[in-house]
Amino acid sequence: MSDTLRENNILKCLADEKSLFMVRSIHKGLPVTITGMKLSRKQYYHKLKMISDANLIGRSSGRYTVTSLGRVILGLLDSLEVALSKDYWKYLVIDNLTNADPPMPVGERTRIISSIMESKDMTEALLQH
């Protein structure tokens, strides 16, 4: 399977609300049932196969578990949710500073971004062009 196809399969699983709910529930050790998901039997097993084929979950001792890749993806999603909820206004400020006319000196922009962002990873991503 090509990397692009693999990435597309993972993104499809994450974009599907029910599939993502299944992965998160399995990760938390919660039961995922057909009736609880309000899916037909065909839909339920199709989603399980889809997230299994994307290597987000696997079977171990007759139970579904989240794979290493699945745990990494869930961790990234948690970081994304924080970035979207807690830091959203900071991104708006940074965009306004970046698009200022006249342009803000790079050193000043770097200092401001470093001071308002708590995550070093996010700071580094924002400072790259």
Long-range contacts (C-beta under 8 A, 24 or more apart in sequence): 6-54, 6-55, 9-50, 9-53, 9-54, 10-54, 10-56, 10-73, 12-50, 12-54, 13-50, 13-51, 13-54, 13-56, 14-73, 14-77, 16-47, 16-50, 18-43, 18-47, 19-47, 19-50, 19-51, 20-77, 22-47, 22-48, 22-51, 22-57, 23-51, 23-56, 23-57, 23-66, 23-70, 23-73, 23-74, 24-74, 26-57, 26-64, 26-65, 26-66, 27-66, 27-70, 27-71, 27-74, 32-64, 79-119, 79-121, 83-122, 87-117, 87-118, 87-122, 90-116, 90-117, 94-126
